[in-house]
């Protein structure tokens, strides 16, 4: 959650003078009890660079009982509107066996799409579903902490949210053609080539429109050619698409190759 959203939430709180006094006392007591161990723990859990005013607001949020502000890996809410309904998915529908997934060549990967390219670490993955116009779509949403920007507007330490081609189930990302892609899980590192959502990407039922960007900042075209993932079993990607990486074993090799392709 962006700092301005936290501040906006805080500004909506209108306690009386007595409540303000109690909250101030709670904030001061909580801050005085912080140990270096707790500070280190919070740094690991939060992706934000915490400064004193924001830290105070977060403590106030705990006092007031706003738990969603303390869980940056999960959105506070999903943007249901009109007849378009969002929820976190607990059960997954069977894959669409009639769908066809495009296969891209090496040249097409780097020329067909305007991608932002980051190295980073997967922070969390969750499934959401959207119901509209008599249909239900289920998507995985990954949150990634940026380590380095090869192309794009994010700085190291910031997070990006990415809509996956399908939901994550049983440790795998289910593709619409029943192909099984390498699953992302918290802690996995990778090189990510992502398409940023704009006003032309949306759900629409004829009466209501919700932009993809209200759910995730980016999409990934597919997870074999646009994501190079370091897993317990080694590097996972479509090696036959990238002859120069046929024998690659490290993300450093991938990063050097991708940087050369997008900057060449």
BELBELJO-V598022 format. One record per residue. RES is the residue in one small letter. PHI is phi in radians with two decimals (none if undefined). OMEGA is omega in degrees with one decimal (none if undefined). D_FIRST is the distance of its C-alpha to the first C-alpha in whole Angstrom. Layout:
<<RES;PHI;OMEGA;D_FIRST> <RES;PHI;OMEGA;D_FIRST>>
//
This chain:
<<x;none;-179.4;0> <x;-1.19;-178.1;4> <x;-1.02;-177.9;7> <x;-1.14;177.8;8> <x;-1.23;177.0;7> <x;-1.09;179.7;7> <x;-1.09;179.6;10> <x;-1.07;177.6;11> <x;-1.09;179.4;11> <x;-1.05;-175.8;13> <x;-1.19;178.3;16> <x;-1.39;-179.2;16> <x;-1.40;-177.6;18> <x;-2.24;179.3;21> <x;-1.30;175.3;23> <x;-1.35;-174.8;27> <x;-1.07;-179.4;28> <x;-1.12;179.0;29> <x;-1.14;178.4;26> <x;-1.04;-179.8;24> <x;-1.10;178.9;27> <x;-1.09;-179.4;26> <x;-1.12;179.4;22> <x;-1.11;178.5;23> <x;-1.09;178.7;26> <x;-1.10;179.9;23> <x;-1.08;-178.1;21> <x;-1.12;179.2;24> <x;-1.14;-178.9;25> <x;-1.12;-179.3;22> <x;-1.10;-177.6;22> <x;-1.23;-178.4;26> <x;-1.60;-178.4;25> <x;-1.14;174.2;23> <x;-1.84;178.8;25> <x;-1.07;179.3;24> <x;-1.14;179.6;24> <x;-1.19;178.6;21> <x;-1.10;178.1;19> <x;-1.07;179.8;20> <x;-1.09;-179.6;19> <x;-1.15;178.8;15> <x;-1.08;179.9;15> <x;-1.29;-175.4;16> <x;-1.44;-175.3;13> <x;-1.83;179.7;10> <x;-1.58;-177.9;10> <x;-1.41;167.5;9> <x;-1.54;-170.6;12> <x;-1.43;171.7;13> <x;-1.97;-169.7;15> <x;-0.96;-177.9;17> <x;-1.09;-179.8;15> <x;-1.20;178.0;12> <x;-1.04;179.0;14> <x;-1.12;178.8;16> <x;-1.11;180.0;13> <x;-1.14;176.4;12> <x;-1.10;177.3;15> <x;-1.06;178.7;16> <x;-1.07;178.0;13> <x;-1.14;-179.3;15> <x;-1.07;-176.8;18> <x;-1.48;177.5;18> <x;1.35;176.0;17> <x;-2.01;-170.7;13> <x;-1.13;-177.6;13> <x;-1.11;178.3;10> <x;-1.22;-177.3;7> <x;-1.68;-178.8;9> <x;-2.25;-174.5;9> <x;-1.17;179.8;6> <x;-1.33;-178.1;9> <x;-2.23;-178.8;9> <x;-1.00;177.5;8> <x;-1.10;179.2;9> <x;-2.78;174.8;11> <x;-1.87;-165.6;13> <x;-1.46;175.4;15> <x;-1.05;-178.0;18> <x;-2.77;-179.7;20> <x;1.02;179.0;24> <x;-1.69;176.4;26> <x;-1.71;-172.5;23> <x;-2.01;177.0;21> <x;-1.93;172.2;19> <x;-2.77;172.6;19> <x;-1.41;-171.1;18> <x;-1.38;175.2;21> <x;-1.82;176.7;24> <x;-2.24;-176.1;27> <x;-1.95;175.8;27> <x;-1.29;176.1;30> <x;-1.15;179.2;32> <x;-1.08;176.7;32> <x;-1.40;-175.0;33> <x;-1.29;-180.0;37> <x;-1.62;-178.2;38> <x;-1.31;179.8;35> <x;-2.13;179.3;35> <x;-1.83;-179.3;33> <x;-1.23;174.6;34> <x;-1.88;-175.6;35> <x;-1.83;175.6;34> <x;-1.42;177.7;37> <x;-0.99;-179.5;36> <x;-1.11;-178.5;36> <x;-1.15;179.0;34> <x;-1.00;-174.2;31> <x;-1.70;-176.6;31> <x;-2.15;-175.2;32> <x;-1.38;-173.2;32> <x;-2.25;172.1;28> <x;-1.52;-175.7;26> <x;-1.98;164.4;23> <x;-1.58;-172.7;21> <x;-2.19;-178.6;22> <x;-2.31;160.9;20> <x;-1.73;-178.6;21> <x;3.08;-176.4;19> <x;-2.18;177.4;18> <x;-1.19;-179.9;17> <x;-1.66;179.5;14> <x;-2.83;174.4;14> <x;-2.42;177.5;16> <x;-2.53;179.5;16> <x;-1.79;173.0;19> <x;-2.17;173.6;18> <x;-2.31;178.1;21> <x;-2.23;179.6;21> <x;-1.96;179.5;25> <x;-2.82;175.7;26> <x;0.85;177.6;30> <x;1.32;-178.6;31> <x;-2.11;173.7;29> <x;-2.24;175.5;27> <x;-1.97;176.2;25> <x;-2.12;-177.5;23> <x;-2.31;168.5;20> <x;-1.51;175.9;19> <x;-2.13;179.1;15> <x;-1.81;172.3;15> <x;-1.90;-173.5;12> <x;-2.18;174.5;14> <x;-1.58;-175.4;13> <x;-1.32;173.4;15> <x;-1.74;-179.3;19> <x;-2.63;177.3;21> <x;-1.79;173.5;20> <x;-1.57;173.6;24> <x;-2.82;-179.0;23> <x;2.46;-171.6;20> <x;-1.83;-177.6;17> <x;-1.63;177.4;15> <x;-1.76;177.1;16> <x;-0.97;-178.7;16> <x;1.69;176.3;14> <x;-1.36;178.7;11> <x;-1.99;172.2;10> <x;-2.21;174.7;11> <x;-1.91;-170.7;11> <x;-2.30;174.3;15> <x;-1.46;-177.4;17> <x;-1.50;-179.3;20> <x;-1.12;-179.9;24> <x;-2.75;-179.4;24> <x;-1.38;174.8;23> <x;-1.65;-178.8;23> <x;-2.50;177.5;26> <x;0.94;177.2;28> <x;1.32;-178.5;27> <x;-2.39;172.8;27> <x;-1.61;-176.4;26> <x;-1.46;177.6;28> <x;-1.42;-177.8;29> <x;-1.17;178.0;30> <x;-1.74;-179.2;34> <x;1.25;170.1;34> <x;-1.24;178.8;33> <x;-1.94;-178.9;31> <x;-1.72;174.7;29> <x;-1.01;-178.4;28> <x;-1.46;170.1;25> <x;-1.58;174.2;22> <x;-2.46;-178.0;21> <x;-0.96;179.4;19> <x;1.78;178.5;20> <x;-1.21;177.6;22> <x;-1.88;-179.0;22> <x;-2.95;168.5;23> <x;-1.92;-169.4;23> <x;-2.11;177.0;21> <x;-1.84;-166.2;23> <x;-2.12;177.4;20> <x;-1.75;-177.9;21> <x;-1.36;179.1;18> <x;-1.27;174.1;18> <x;-2.22;-176.0;19> <x;-1.20;179.8;21> <x;-1.58;178.6;24> <x;-1.94;-173.8;22> <x;-2.84;165.3;21> <x;-1.73;-177.0;23> <x;-2.60;177.7;25> <x;-1.91;-178.9;28> <x;1.65;178.5;30> <x;-2.08;-175.4;29> <x;-2.23;177.3;25> <x;-2.25;175.2;23> <x;-2.20;-178.8;19> <x;-1.29;173.4;18> <x;-0.97;-176.4;17> <x;-1.13;175.9;14> <x;-1.33;-179.7;12> <x;-1.92;179.8;12> <x;-2.61;-176.9;12> <x;-1.29;-174.3;12> <x;-2.29;163.3;16> <x;-2.12;170.8;19> <x;-2.08;-175.0;21> <x;-1.11;167.2;25> <x;-2.63;-171.1;26> <x;-1.68;177.3;26> <x;-1.79;-176.1;29> <x;-1.89;-177.7;29> <x;-2.05;172.5;26> <x;-2.35;175.3;25> <x;-1.98;-168.1;27> <x;-1.93;174.5;26> <x;-1.63;-177.2;27> <x;-2.08;177.4;28> <x;-1.08;-179.6;30> <x;-1.67;-178.8;33> <x;1.84;-179.7;33> <x;-1.26;179.1;31> <x;-2.05;173.3;30> <x;-3.01;-178.4;31> <x;-1.40;-174.9;34> <x;-1.10;-179.1;36> <x;-1.19;178.3;39> <x;-1.40;-174.0;37> <x;-2.17;-177.4;36> <x;-0.94;-178.0;40> <x;-1.17;-179.1;39> <x;-1.90;-174.8;37> <x;-0.98;-178.0;39> <x;-1.94;-177.7;40> <x;-1.12;179.2;36> <x;-2.20;-177.1;35> <x;-2.29;176.2;32> <x;-1.18;177.7;29> <x;-1.06;177.3;30> <x;-1.11;179.7;33> <x;-1.12;-178.9;31> <x;-1.04;179.5;29> <x;-1.08;179.8;32> <x;-1.12;-177.7;33> <x;-1.10;179.2;30> <x;-1.04;177.6;30> <x;-1.14;-179.1;33> <x;-1.23;-175.3;33> <x;-1.47;-179.7;30> <x;-1.87;-175.9;32> <x;-1.35;none;35>>
//
